[in-house]
C-alpha cells in the first residue's frame, strides 16, 4: 500500500478529536449521565485507535518497548474497547431514563465482562504466539497461519464485527423513528453509514485472512481496502456526533441573527422617538445584541404610550380584515398604523406644545383612551406592541399594505363624523 493512503489515518483522528472537543463540556458537566459517558468513551477510544494504528506510531511502539509487533495486541485491544463502547452507547441510548434498571445493569456488565475477557485473551494469545518478524502494514495476513496469532486475529475481528452489526442495525432503525429532530436524524444516518462501512473493514480483513488459510493471496484487501474503510467509517461516525450539535448551534445562531435583523425597521422608527440608537459593541454576542435591541425598542414604545390611539387600532384591524389579511397579519398592520400615528402625534406635540391649562382640560370629542389623567380614564393598551415587536417590525417592511389599511380605516371614521 502506498504511504499516502496511511496519511489519511490522521483525518479521522482530527474529525474525531473535534467531535470530542464539542462533546467534552457536556460530558464533564453531566458525568453521571451514562449516555454521555458512553459517547465520551467511544470518542476517546476511536481517537486512540487511529493514533496508535498509524504506521509511524506502530513502529515507534515496537521500538520503545523492544518487543516486535507488540503494537498489534495494543491496537487490537483499543479496537475491542471501541467495539464495547459502541454497545454500551446503544444500551444507554436505548434505555434512556431507565439506566438504573436491573436489565440495563445486567446488559452493561455482560458487555464489559465479555469484551474485557476478549482483551485479556488477546494478550495471552500474543504471549503464546511466535511473531519475531516486525510487520507494520500487513501483520494480519503475514501471520494468518501462525498458531495463536491466527486465533488472536480472528478473535478481535469477530468481536468487532458483532458489535458493529448490532450497532448498525439499531442506529438505522432509530434514524427512521417518527418525530426526531432533523439534525438528530441526519446525525443518526451518518452514524449508521459509519457502522456499515466498519463492516466493510471487517469483511475485507476476514476475507484476506481466509484467503491465506486456503493458500490464496488477497493481501490487498488487508493493506488497501480495510484501512481506507476504517478511515471513512471513523470520519462518518465523527460527523454523526458533530452534525446534531453543530446543526442545532448554527440554527440557533441563525434564528437569533434573523430576529435581530427583522427588528431593524422598528428600531429605526424608534430612533426618531429617542434620538438615539441601541448600544453597539463589536465584541457583544448575537444574543446580547438581540436583547439590547429588544430592550431599546420596548423602552421607546413606553415613551409613545400616551400618544397611542386604541380606537384607531381597532378601526385599522377591522380594515385589515376587510382587505383580506389574515387576523394575525391584520393585527400587526393595525399596530403599525397606530404606531406611525403615535410617532407623528408626538412630533406635532413637540413642535407645538400645549399650555399647561389646555393640557389639563379635556378636549371635546377626544378619545378617553388617550387621556393621561391618572384619576380618569385608562391609558392605552401597549401589551400587544410590547409583546409582538417582531410582527410589528415585519409589518413596517410593507408600507403599501400599511397605507392601504390606514386609508381604509380613515374612511369609516370620516363618514361617521359627518353622519353625527
Secondary structure, 3 states (H helix, E strand, C coil): CCHHHHHCHHHHHHHHHHHHHHHHHHHHHCCCCHHHHHHHHHHHHHHHHHHHHCHHHHHHHHHHHCCCCHHHHHHHHHHHHHHHHHHHHHHHHHHHHHCCCHHHHHHHHHHHHHHHHHHHHHHHHHHHCCCCCCCCCCHHHHCCCCCCHHHHHHHHHHHHHHHHHHHHHHHHHHHCCCCCCHHHHHHHHHHHHHHHHHHHHHHHHHHHHHHHHCCCCCHHHHHHHHHHHHHHHHHHHHHHHHHHHHHHHHHHHHHHHHHHHHCHHHHHHHHHHHCCCCCCCCCCCHHHHHHHHHHHHHHHHHHCHHHCCHHHHHHHHHHHHHCCCCHHHHHHHHHHHHHHHHHHHHHHHHHCCCCHHHHHCCCCCCCHHHCCCCCCCCCCCCHHHHHCHHHHHHHHCCHHHHHHHHHHHHHHHHHHHHHC
